C-alpha cells in the first residue's frame, strides 16, 4: 500500500531534532489497524473510556470540553475541543490511525500538532498539514513503542489570503491501532486451511502407523 509522507520538511525536522525517539506521520487513506475503537453506549464527558475490538482494550479519550459519543460501533467522538488525547490503557502500540475533523470555517492552510508520547519516557511533536479527507497515521520508528498521542494547536484561515487563526477540532472518528508485540490473528479462511492441513497430517500419520503395524 502506498504511503505518502505528510511533509518532508516537518518530518525531517522532527526526526533530526530527537534522534533517540522517533515517529513518522503518514497519509494512508482507507487504512485501519487491528484494534478498532468502538462506542458502546458510554456516557459523554471530558474524559471517556471506550473499548477496542476485537480484544476489548480500554482506550481513554481526554479533551478540554465535552466529548460527545456519536452512535455505536466503530463510530466517532464529537467536540468541539481544542485538544484531544488518545491513550490505550495498559497496552502500548506501534501504529495508530484516525480521521480528524476541523472546524468548518478553517478552510485553507489547515495545520495542527501531534504530541507523541513513547513508552518508557520521551516524546516528540509532529507538525502536520490536515489533508482534505482528515486521515492521518502515526508509526513508531527505530524500534520505538508508543504510549499515547495528543492532537492540538489547530490553525487555519477562512479565506485563501486570510491570516492564520486558531480553531477547535470538530471531532475524530475511526481510531484504530496495532498493539506492540501483538500476535497476528489469522482470517477465518486461513483457520479453515490450517484445520484441513492438521487433519490431513493426522490421517497420514495414522495410515503410516497402520502400515508399520501390518508389516
N, C-alpha and C positions, 0 to 999 in steps of 0.2 A: 504494500500500500504506500502511495506517495506521501511523504512528509514534507511540509513546507515550513521553513523557519519563519517565525513571526517577523523578526527584524534582525538582520545580520549585525547591525551596529549595536542594538540593545543586547543581543545575546553575547556578542564578543566582549562587550564591556563587563557584563555580569560574570562571565566565566574567567576573565583575566583578573578581575578585581578580587575574587575569592576562589583561588585555585583548589583549596582543600575541600570545599563543599560546592557541589555544582549540580544545577538542574537546568533544563532547557525547555522553553515554551514553544509548542508547535501548533499549527492548524492541521487537524486531521478530520475533515468533515465525515460525519456518519460513524466514527469510531466509538464503540462502547467497550468497556473493560469487564473483567469477570464479575465483580461485585457491583450491583446496581442499587442505588439508594432509593427506598420506597417510602411513600407516605401511607400510613395505615391508620387514619383517623386520630392522629395525635393532635393535641390542642395547640393553638397558636401561642407565640411568646417570643421574647427577645433571645431565648436560648431553648432550642428544641432538639430532642434526640430521636432520630429516625433509625430504621433498620435496613441493612443491605440484604439483598437476595442474590444467591441462594443461601448464604452462610449465616445470616442474622447477626452481623457485626453491628454494634451501636455506633452511630455517626452523629456527632454533635454539631449543630449549626448555631452560631452566636452572631448577633448583629446589634447595632446601636438603636434599632427600632424594631417594632413587632414583625416577626416573620409569619406570614400568612401561608398556611399549607393548602395548596390548591389541588383538590382531588386526591384520589388514592392511587396506589400502584406506582409505577416509575414516572412520577409527576414532577411538579415544580414547587418552588418556595418563593413567594412573592414578597416584595418590600412595600414601599421604598426604604432603603437603608444605605448609609454611606460606606459601610464596610460589612463584610461577611467572612467569618472564619469557619472552615470546614475541618473537622477533626475526628477521624475514625478512632474511637476509644479502645485502648487495649490492643491495637493492632497497627503495624506500620505498613507502608505501601511504597511501591516503586513508580507507579504511573497513576495519574488521575485526569479525568476529563469532565468538562461541564459546559453548558451553554449559558452565557451571561447576557442579560438584558439591561440595556442602558435606558435612562430617561429618554422619552421620545423626542424631546427638544434638543438633545445632544446629537445633532445630525451629521456633523462634519468633524474630521480630525479627532475622533474619539480615542482616548488613551486611558490606561489605568495601570496600577501597580499590583504585583502579586508578591506577598511575603511568603517565602517557602521556609518552613522550619524542618530541620533534619533530626532524625532520631539520634539520640546521644549528644545533642547540642549543635549549635551553629545554625545560621540562617542565611538567606540570600534574597535580594529584591530583584525581581524581573520587571522591566518596564515594557508594557505590552500595548500594541495597537489593537483595538477591538475590531475583528472582522465583521463583515456585513451579516453573517449568519450567527455571530456571537460564540462560535465554538472554539474552545481553547483546550489544549492538552499540555500537561507538565510531566516530564520524565526526569527521574533521578539519573545522574550520570556518575562516572568514576566510582562505581560500586556503592554509591550513597543510598540511603534509605530515608524516605520522607515520613514526617510525623503529622504535619498539618499544613494547611495553606490559608492565606487571608487575602481577599481581593479588596482594594480600597483606592482612594485618590482618583476617582473617575473624572476626567476632564474632556471637554468638547466645546463646540460652538454651535450657535443656532443658524449661522449662515456661513457661506464659504469664506467670506472676508472678515468674519467676526472674531472677537478676542476669545481666548480660551477661558472657559468658565467651569466651575466645579458643579457636578451634578450627582444625583443619587442613582444607585442601581435600582432597576425596577424588579429584579429578581434573577433567579437562576433555575435551571432545570437539567434533568438527565445527568446527574452526577454519578460517575462510576469510577472504580479504581481497581488496581491489581495489588493483591496482598503480597508483601515481601516474603519470598520463600514459599509462596502458596503453591500447592500441587495443582497441576492441570487436570481438570475433571473431564474424562472422555465423553464425547457426544453419545446419545443413545445407539446410533448406528455402529459406533466403534465398540461399545459394550457388547452389542449383539455379535459382532465379528469375533471378539475375544472369547465369548462364551462358546461359539461354534468351534473356534480353534482349540479351546481347552477340551471340549467334548471329543473332537476328532483325535486329539492326542491321547485321551483316555482309552478310546476304542482301540487305537493302535497298540498301546501298552498291554491291554487285556488280551488282544489277539496274539501278540508275541509270547505272552506267558503261557497261553493255551498250547501253542505250537511247541514251546520248550518242554512243557509237561508231557505232551504226547510223545515226543522224541525220547 
